[in-house]
Amino acid sequence: MKRIKEYKKLFNVENDMTLKSLKTTYRSLVKEWHPDKFQDNDEKALEAEEVSRKVIDGYHFLVSIAPETIAANKDEYNTTISTTIMDWKHKGLLLEVTFLDGNTYEYFGVNKALYIKFAQSDKQNRFGKRNIFNTFTYRKIKKQDVMA
C-alpha cells in the first residue's frame, strides 16, 4: 500500500487514474527529470537519474493497477483464478500467488490474519475467490512457462 501511495503522490493522481492522464503525467515528468538534461558534474544529474528511474517504475506500476488495465484483462484473470494455486508468499501487506497456469499476481493490503486463514484453508482457491482475489487491489507480475 505504501508503494501505491508513493507512486500516486509522484504522479499526482487520486481516484481518477486513467491511462491517458498517467501517460500525460509520465511524459511531463520524464521531460522534466531526464538525466541528459543535466551535465555530468552537476549535482542534479544524480538526483535526475534516481527520479527518472522512479518515474519509469511508477508509471509501469500504476498502469498495471489502473482500472482500464484491470477491465481489459478481466477474462484472463477470471480464468487464471479458477485454476489451482501452486505457491504463495506473504510479506508485510503483500500476498503473492502463483497459479497452475504460470501466472503470478500480487495482492496489496492483505493483512497477516487474513493470510493465515488463507494458508490454513483446506480449499485455498475457494477462500481466495471469496475473500482476496476480487477484493484487494492486484496486478499481474509475471507469466512463467509451465512444464506439463
C-alpha positions in Angstrom: 0.0 0.0 0.0 2.9 2.3 0.8 4.2 1.8 -2.8 0.8 2.6 -4.3 0.5 5.8 -2.3 4.1 6.8 -3.1 3.6 6.4 -6.8 0.1 8.1 -6.8 1.7 11.1 -5.0 4.5 11.2 -7.5 2.1 11.2 -10.4 -0.4 13.4 -8.5 -3.4 11.1 -9.1 -6.1 10.3 -6.6 -9.0 8.1 -7.6 -9.4 9.2 -11.3 -6.5 7.2 -12.5 -6.9 6.9 -16.3 -4.3 5.6 -18.7 -4.4 8.9 -20.6 -3.8 11.0 -17.5 -1.0 8.7 -16.4 0.7 8.9 -19.8 0.5 12.7 -19.9 1.9 13.0 -16.4 4.6 10.4 -17.2 5.7 12.3 -20.3 6.0 15.6 -18.5 7.9 14.1 -15.6 10.3 12.3 -17.9 10.9 15.5 -19.8 11.5 17.4 -16.6 13.8 14.8 -15.0 15.6 13.3 -17.9 19.3 12.7 -16.9 20.5 14.0 -20.3 19.2 17.4 -19.4 21.9 17.8 -16.8 25.7 17.9 -17.2 27.7 15.1 -15.7 29.3 17.2 -13.0 26.0 18.8 -11.9 24.6 17.8 -8.5 21.1 17.5 -10.0 22.4 14.8 -12.5 22.4 12.1 -9.9 19.1 13.2 -8.5 17.6 13.3 -12.0 18.8 9.7 -12.7 17.2 8.5 -9.5 13.9 10.4 -10.0 13.7 9.2 -13.7 14.1 5.6 -12.6 11.4 6.1 -10.0 9.1 7.8 -12.6 9.5 4.9 -15.1 8.9 2.3 -12.4 5.9 4.2 -11.1 4.4 4.5 -14.5 4.6 0.8 -15.2 3.3 0.0 -11.8 0.3 2.4 -11.9 -0.6 1.3 -15.4 -0.7 -2.3 -14.2 -3.2 -1.5 -11.5 -5.3 1.1 -13.4 -9.0 0.3 -13.7 -8.8 0.2 -17.5 -6.0 -2.4 -17.4 -7.9 -4.5 -14.9 -11.0 -4.3 -17.0 -9.2 -5.2 -20.2 -7.7 -8.3 -18.6 -10.7 -9.4 -16.6 -11.5 -12.6 -18.6 -7.9 -13.8 -18.5 -7.8 -13.1 -14.7 -11.0 -15.0 -14.1 -9.7 -18.0 -16.0 -6.4 -17.8 -14.0 -8.0 -17.6 -10.5 -10.2 -20.7 -11.4 -7.0 -22.8 -11.8 -5.2 -24.4 -8.9 -2.9 -22.4 -6.7 0.7 -23.6 -6.9 2.5 -21.3 -4.5 2.1 -18.2 -2.4 4.1 -16.0 -0.1 3.2 -13.1 2.1 5.4 -10.2 3.3 4.0 -7.2 5.1 0.7 -6.4 3.4 1.7 -8.1 0.1 0.4 -11.5 -0.9 2.0 -13.1 -4.0 0.1 -16.0 -5.5 1.3 -18.3 -8.4 -1.3 -20.3 -10.2 -1.0 -23.6 -12.1 -1.2 -21.8 -15.5 2.1 -19.9 -14.6 0.6 -16.5 -13.8 1.7 -14.8 -10.6 -0.4 -11.9 -9.1 0.4 -9.5 -6.3 -2.5 -8.6 -3.9 -2.0 -5.4 -1.9 -3.3 -4.8 1.6 -3.7 -8.4 2.7 -3.1 -8.4 6.4 -1.4 -11.3 8.4 -4.6 -12.6 9.9 -6.3 -13.0 6.5 -3.2 -14.5 5.1 -3.1 -17.1 8.0 -6.7 -18.0 7.3 -5.9 -18.4 3.6 -2.8 -20.5 4.2 -4.7 -22.8 6.7 -7.8 -23.2 4.5 -8.4 -26.6 3.1 -9.7 -25.0 -0.1 -7.4 -22.1 -0.8 -8.8 -21.3 -4.2 -12.3 -21.0 -2.9 -11.2 -19.0 0.1 -9.1 -16.7 -2.2 -12.0 -16.1 -4.5 -14.4 -15.2 -1.7 -12.0 -13.1 0.4 -9.0 -11.9 -1.6 -8.9 -12.3 -5.4 -11.8 -9.9 -6.2 -11.5 -7.7 -3.1 -7.9 -6.4 -3.0 -6.0 -4.3 -5.5 -4.0 -6.6 -7.6 -1.6 -6.8 -10.5 -0.1 -9.5 -12.7 3.7 -9.6 -12.1 4.8 -12.5 -14.3 3.9 -15.3 -16.5 6.1 -18.4 -16.5 6.1 -21.4 -18.8 4.6 -24.4 -17.1 6.0 -27.8 -17.8 3.3 -30.5 -18.1 
